[in-house]
Amino acid sequence: MTMFENLRELALHCAKGTAPANFTNETVQEAFQGELAKYCSSLAQFMKNRWDLYEIIIETVDTIVPAKVIDALAPFAEVKSVPQGQAAMFQRKIGKARARKFLTQVGLSGVYETFRLDKEKYSVTPISAGGAVSIDFERLLDGADVLSDLMEVITEGMVDSVYGQIQRALRAVADANGPGPAQNRVIEAGFDGSKMLKLINIAKAYGGGQAVIFAPPEFVGEMGPDAIIPVGVGTGQGVYHPQDIDAIHNTGYINLFRGTPIVQIPQSFTDESNTKTWIDPSIAYVLPAGKEKIVKVVFEGTTQMYDWTNKDQSMEIDTYRKLGVAIEAYHYWCVYKNTDISVANGFAEFEEDIYDVL
């Protein structure tokens, strides 16, 4: 194994949080830093090796970013990576509405209509998303700045960008004037179990009688235990199922609502002050079980990386990658927005819309 191949392997392990044989996560980090130092002991040595180092960073970022998106949003998102210049094609099932129409009309005329459950193909158009990092080479030589930090910043920035665009697309559906049937969304202050049940029944109609609620922890926390006997009906405080009480006691949240599983969407923050979240905390999504994923994400080509030296001898490193997000116009999935859950200064807004509604 050459020195650069060893460095490449260590970089992937560091990014994934894994360790090869005879290493721990801590010693992997130390070994990676040590290997990097061999190529950055002087400005001349760094300039000689920088494109090989950038290639390793690019390969690592392009491996980690799609995997992180899939891990966090697997219930929603179908993710594809395609070569530069190649269109990312997705399939959308069509024809079931025709099937229902056929079944309701056949008895009137006695004539049987034939139809196919076709699949419609469409592509998602990406745009470029990127950022820049400034490195002081003196700090690099002193060990105060390290290239592994650059790799981490690029990875987190790309993941944040994808999350943001997915959330903008999903939030557009949760708007009062958004696309899709008005029956498929509830927008009100607080949580009303009967209205959530209405959405579940819509989703169940398309999922073989099964549905799943996907929601961030803030929304689930506001659902609370489901009242078997509401407050004021034969009792002053209401009656709740003991399993809900146990679930809240053990985990802080219920995990089942009237027979429908609740899956929490992982929540995190996009800023160091822990005020701006990845996921809008006020919205829950009700999807039929087994239905195709509603969000399509495409990464085109590889991350591009280039640099230049500023007058103060600091180096600015720029990166970008083509990515796109599309969301399928819906009739089989639903949203519930609890406006009592404040998102003021709490949800990371993004300046660009790069999603399509299909």
C-alpha positions as CSV (number, residue, x, y, z in Angstrom):
1,M,0.0,0.0,0.0
2,T,1.4,3.4,-1.0
3,M,1.6,6.3,1.4
4,F,-1.3,8.1,-0.4
5,E,-3.4,4.9,-0.4
6,N,-2.8,4.6,3.4
7,L,-3.9,8.2,3.8
8,R,-7.0,7.6,1.7
9,E,-8.0,4.6,3.9
10,L,-7.4,6.6,7.1
11,A,-9.5,9.5,5.8
12,L,-12.5,7.3,5.1
13,H,-12.3,5.7,8.5
14,C,-12.1,9.1,10.2
15,A,-15.1,10.4,8.3
16,K,-17.1,7.2,9.0
17,G,-16.1,7.0,12.6
18,T,-14.7,3.5,12.1
19,A,-11.3,1.9,12.7
20,P,-9.2,-0.7,10.9
21,A,-7.7,-3.7,12.7
22,N,-5.4,-2.8,15.6
23,F,-6.7,0.8,15.7
24,T,-9.3,2.6,17.8
25,N,-11.2,5.7,16.7
26,E,-8.8,7.9,18.6
27,T,-5.6,6.3,17.2
28,V,-7.1,6.5,13.7
29,Q,-7.5,10.3,14.1
30,E,-3.9,10.5,15.4
31,A,-2.6,8.4,12.5
32,F,-4.5,10.5,10.0
33,Q,-3.1,13.7,11.4
34,G,0.4,12.2,11.3
35,E,0.1,11.1,7.7
36,L,-1.2,14.6,6.7
37,A,1.7,16.3,8.4
38,K,4.1,14.4,6.2
39,Y,2.7,16.2,3.2
40,C,2.4,19.7,4.8
41,S,5.7,20.2,6.6
42,S,6.5,23.1,4.4
43,L,4.7,25.4,1.9
44,A,6.7,23.9,-1.0
45,Q,5.8,20.4,0.1
46,F,2.1,21.2,0.5
47,M,1.9,23.0,-2.9
48,K,3.6,19.9,-4.5
49,N,1.1,17.5,-2.9
50,R,-2.1,19.5,-2.6
51,W,-3.9,18.1,-5.6
52,D,-3.4,14.6,-4.4
53,L,-4.6,15.7,-0.9
54,Y,-7.6,17.4,-2.5
55,E,-8.5,14.3,-4.4
56,I,-8.5,12.3,-1.1
57,I,-10.8,14.9,0.5
58,I,-13.1,14.9,-2.5
59,E,-13.4,11.1,-2.5
60,T,-14.1,11.0,1.2
61,V,-16.7,13.8,1.0
62,D,-18.5,12.2,-2.0
63,T,-18.6,8.8,-0.1
64,I,-19.9,10.2,3.1
65,V,-22.5,12.9,2.1
66,P,-25.0,10.7,0.3
67,A,-24.7,8.1,3.0
68,K,-25.5,10.6,5.7
69,V,-28.5,11.9,3.8
70,I,-29.8,8.3,3.4
71,D,-29.2,7.5,7.1
72,A,-31.1,10.5,8.3
73,L,-34.0,10.7,5.8
74,A,-34.3,7.1,4.5
75,P,-38.1,7.1,5.1
76,F,-38.6,10.1,2.8
77,A,-35.7,10.2,0.3
78,E,-34.5,8.2,-2.6
79,V,-30.9,9.3,-3.2
80,K,-29.0,8.8,-6.5
81,S,-25.4,9.7,-7.5
82,V,-24.8,10.0,-11.2
83,P,-21.7,10.8,-13.4
84,Q,-21.1,14.4,-14.6
85,G,-23.6,15.3,-17.4
86,Q,-25.9,12.3,-16.9
87,A,-29.5,12.9,-16.0
88,A,-30.8,11.2,-12.9
89,M,-34.0,9.3,-13.8
90,F,-36.7,8.4,-11.3
91,Q,-39.9,6.5,-11.7
92,R,-43.4,7.5,-10.5
93,K,-46.2,4.9,-10.5
94,I,-49.3,6.1,-12.3
95,G,-52.5,4.5,-13.4
96,K,-54.1,3.5,-10.1
97,A,-56.6,6.4,-10.3
98,R,-57.7,5.0,-13.7
99,A,-58.1,1.6,-12.0
100,R,-60.5,3.0,-9.5
101,K,-62.5,4.8,-12.2
102,F,-62.6,1.6,-14.2
103,L,-63.9,-0.4,-11.2
104,T,-66.7,2.1,-10.4
105,Q,-67.8,2.3,-14.0
106,V,-67.7,-1.2,-15.4
107,G,-71.1,-2.2,-13.9
108,L,-72.9,0.6,-15.7
109,S,-72.1,-0.3,-19.3
110,G,-70.9,-3.9,-19.1
111,V,-67.9,-2.9,-21.2
112,Y,-64.5,-3.8,-19.7
113,E,-61.8,-1.2,-20.1
114,T,-58.2,-2.4,-20.2
115,F,-55.5,-0.3,-18.6
116,R,-51.9,-0.6,-17.4
117,L,-50.3,0.5,-14.1
118,D,-47.7,2.4,-16.0
119,K,-44.6,4.1,-14.6
120,E,-43.7,7.6,-15.5
121,K,-40.0,8.5,-15.8
122,Y,-38.7,12.0,-14.9
123,S,-35.4,13.6,-14.2
124,V,-34.3,16.0,-11.5
125,T,-32.3,19.0,-12.6
126,P,-29.4,19.9,-10.2
127,I,-27.7,23.2,-9.5
128,S,-24.3,23.8,-7.8
129,A,-24.0,24.2,-4.1
130,G,-20.8,25.0,-2.3
131,G,-18.7,27.1,0.0
132,A,-15.3,28.3,0.8
133,V,-12.8,27.8,3.7
134,S,-9.8,30.0,4.5
135,I,-6.6,28.3,5.8
136,D,-3.7,30.2,7.3
137,F,-0.6,28.2,6.2
138,E,1.4,29.3,9.3
139,R,-1.4,27.8,11.4
140,L,-1.3,24.7,9.2
141,L,2.4,24.3,9.9
142,D,1.9,24.9,13.6
143,G,-0.9,22.3,13.7
144,A,-3.5,24.9,14.7
145,D,-5.3,24.3,11.4
146,V,-5.6,20.8,9.9
147,L,-6.9,19.5,6.6
148,S,-9.0,17.0,8.4
149,D,-11.1,19.9,9.8
150,L,-11.5,21.2,6.2
151,M,-12.8,17.8,5.2
152,E,-15.3,17.8,8.1
153,V,-16.5,21.3,7.3
154,I,-17.1,20.4,3.6
155,T,-19.0,17.3,4.5
156,E,-21.2,19.0,7.1
157,G,-21.9,21.9,4.7
158,M,-23.0,19.7,1.9
159,V,-25.3,17.6,4.2
160,D,-26.8,20.8,5.6
161,S,-27.5,22.1,2.1
162,V,-29.3,18.9,1.1
163,Y,-31.3,18.8,4.3
164,G,-32.3,22.5,3.9
165,Q,-33.6,22.0,0.4
166,I,-35.5,18.9,1.3
167,Q,-37.1,20.8,4.2
168,R,-38.0,23.7,2.0
169,A,-39.8,21.3,-0.4
170,L,-41.7,19.5,2.3
171,R,-42.6,22.8,4.0
172,A,-44.1,24.1,0.8
173,V,-46.6,21.2,0.9
174,A,-47.5,22.1,4.5
175,D,-48.4,25.6,3.4
176,A,-52.1,26.5,3.4
177,N,-51.9,27.3,-0.3
178,G,-49.5,24.5,-1.1
179,P,-49.9,21.9,-3.9
180,G,-52.1,18.8,-3.4
181,P,-55.5,18.2,-1.8
182,A,-56.5,20.4,1.1
183,Q,-57.9,17.3,2.8
184,N,-54.3,16.0,3.1
185,R,-53.1,18.7,5.5
186,V,-54.0,20.0,8.9
187,I,-52.6,23.4,10.0
188,E,-53.7,24.6,13.4
189,A,-52.5,25.5,16.9
190,G,-52.0,22.5,19.1
191,F,-52.5,18.8,18.4
192,D,-55.9,17.3,17.8
193,G,-56.0,13.5,17.8
194,S,-59.2,13.2,15.8
195,K,-57.6,15.3,12.9
196,M,-54.4,13.3,12.9
197,L,-56.6,10.2,12.7
198,K,-58.3,11.7,9.6
199,L,-54.9,12.0,7.9
200,I,-53.9,8.5,8.9
201,N,-57.1,7.1,7.3
202,I,-56.3,8.9,4.0
203,A,-52.8,7.4,4.0
204,K,-54.1,4.0,4.9
205,A,-56.3,4.0,1.9
206,Y,-53.2,3.9,-0.3
207,G,-51.0,1.7,1.9
208,G,-53.0,-1.5,2.2
209,G,-54.5,-0.4,5.5
210,Q,-51.2,0.6,7.0
211,A,-49.6,4.0,7.6
212,V,-46.6,5.5,9.4
213,I,-46.2,8.8,11.1
214,F,-42.8,10.5,10.6
215,A,-42.1,13.5,12.9
216,P,-39.3,15.3,14.6
217,P,-39.0,14.9,18.4
218,E,-40.5,18.3,19.1
219,F,-43.7,17.4,17.4
220,V,-44.0,14.0,19.0
221,G,-43.4,15.5,22.4
222,E,-46.4,17.8,21.9
223,M,-48.7,14.8,20.9
224,G,-48.6,13.5,24.5
225,P,-50.5,10.4,25.6
226,D,-53.6,9.6,23.6
227,A,-56.8,10.1,25.6
228,I,-59.0,7.0,25.7
229,I,-61.6,9.0,27.6
230,P,-61.2,12.8,27.0
231,V,-61.0,15.3,29.8
232,G,-64.4,16.1,31.2
233,V,-66.1,12.9,30.0
234,G,-66.9,11.1,33.2
235,T,-63.6,12.2,34.7
236,G,-61.9,15.4,35.5
237,Q,-58.5,14.5,34.0
238,G,-59.1,12.0,31.3
239,V,-58.0,8.4,31.0
240,Y,-54.9,7.4,29.0
241,H,-53.5,4.1,27.9
242,P,-50.9,2.8,30.3
243,Q,-48.5,1.9,27.4
244,D,-48.4,5.6,26.4
245,I,-47.6,6.5,30.0
246,D,-44.8,3.9,30.1
247,A,-43.4,5.0,26.8
248,I,-43.2,8.6,27.9
249,H,-41.7,7.5,31.2
250,N,-39.0,5.4,29.5
251,T,-38.2,7.4,26.4
252,G,-40.0,10.8,26.8
253,Y,-42.2,10.1,23.8
254,I,-45.1,7.9,22.7
255,N,-44.2,5.5,19.9
256,L,-47.7,4.5,18.8
257,F,-50.8,6.5,18.0
258,R,-54.1,4.6,17.6
259,G,-52.3,1.6,16.1
260,T,-50.1,3.7,13.8
261,P,-46.3,3.6,14.5
262,I,-44.5,6.8,15.1
263,V,-40.9,7.1,13.7
264,Q,-38.9,10.0,14.8
265,I,-36.9,12.0,12.2
266,P,-33.4,12.6,13.6
267,Q,-33.0,16.2,14.6
268,S,-29.8,18.2,14.8
269,F,-28.5,21.8,14.5
270,T,-26.9,23.7,11.7
271,D,-25.2,26.4,13.9
272,E,-22.9,26.3,16.9
273,S,-25.3,28.1,19.1
274,N,-27.8,25.2,18.8
275,T,-30.7,27.5,17.7
276,K,-31.2,26.5,14.1
277,T,-32.4,23.0,13.4
278,W,-32.1,20.7,10.4
279,I,-35.7,19.7,10.4
280,D,-38.8,22.0,10.9
281,P,-40.0,20.9,14.4
282,S,-43.6,21.8,13.8
283,I,-44.5,19.4,10.9
284,A,-45.3,15.7,10.9
285,Y,-45.7,13.6,7.8
286,V,-48.2,10.7,7.5
287,L,-47.2,8.2,4.7
288,P,-48.8,5.0,3.6
289,A,-46.7,1.9,4.5
290,G,-44.7,0.6,1.6
291,K,-45.3,3.5,-0.8
292,E,-42.5,4.9,-2.9
293,K,-40.4,7.6,-1.4
294,I,-41.7,11.1,-1.9
295,V,-38.4,13.0,-2.0
296,K,-35.8,12.5,-4.7
297,V,-32.3,13.7,-4.3
298,V,-29.6,13.6,-6.9
299,F,-25.8,14.2,-6.7
300,E,-24.3,14.8,-10.1
301,G,-20.6,14.3,-10.7
302,T,-18.0,14.8,-8.0
303,T,-17.2,17.6,-5.6
304,Q,-15.0,20.2,-7.4
305,M,-12.2,21.8,-5.4
306,Y,-9.8,24.7,-6.3
307,D,-7.8,27.3,-4.3
308,W,-5.9,30.5,-4.5
309,T,-3.5,32.4,-2.2
310,N,-4.6,35.7,-0.7
311,K,-2.3,38.7,-0.2
312,D,-1.7,37.8,3.5
313,Q,-0.5,34.4,2.3
314,S,-3.6,32.6,3.7
315,M,-5.1,30.1,1.3
316,E,-8.8,30.0,0.3
317,I,-10.2,26.7,-0.7
318,D,-13.5,26.6,-2.6
319,T,-15.7,23.6,-3.2
320,Y,-19.0,22.9,-4.9
321,R,-21.0,20.0,-6.1
322,K,-24.1,19.7,-8.2
323,L,-27.2,18.6,-6.3
324,G,-30.9,18.7,-6.8
325,V,-34.1,17.9,-4.9
326,A,-37.6,17.1,-6.2
327,I,-40.8,16.2,-4.3
328,E,-43.7,14.3,-5.8
329,A,-47.0,16.1,-5.8
330,Y,-49.1,14.1,-3.5
331,H,-52.5,12.6,-3.0
332,Y,-51.5,9.6,-0.8
333,W,-49.5,11.3,1.9
334,C,-50.4,13.9,4.5
335,V,-49.0,16.6,6.7
336,Y,-49.9,18.0,10.1
337,K,-48.5,21.4,11.1
338,N,-48.7,22.4,14.8
339,T,-48.4,26.2,14.7
340,D,-48.0,26.1,18.5
341,I,-44.5,24.8,18.0
342,S,-42.4,27.9,17.4
343,V,-39.9,27.9,14.6
344,A,-38.8,31.5,15.1
345,N,-35.0,31.5,15.1
346,G,-35.3,27.8,15.3
347,F,-35.3,26.5,11.7
348,A,-32.4,27.1,9.3
349,E,-33.8,29.0,6.3
350,F,-32.0,28.7,3.0
351,E,-31.8,31.4,0.4
352,E,-32.1,29.3,-2.8
353,D,-34.9,27.1,-3.9
354,I,-33.4,24.2,-5.9
355,Y,-36.3,21.8,-5.6
356,D,-39.1,20.8,-8.0
357,V,-42.7,19.8,-7.2
358,L,-43.7,17.1,-9.6
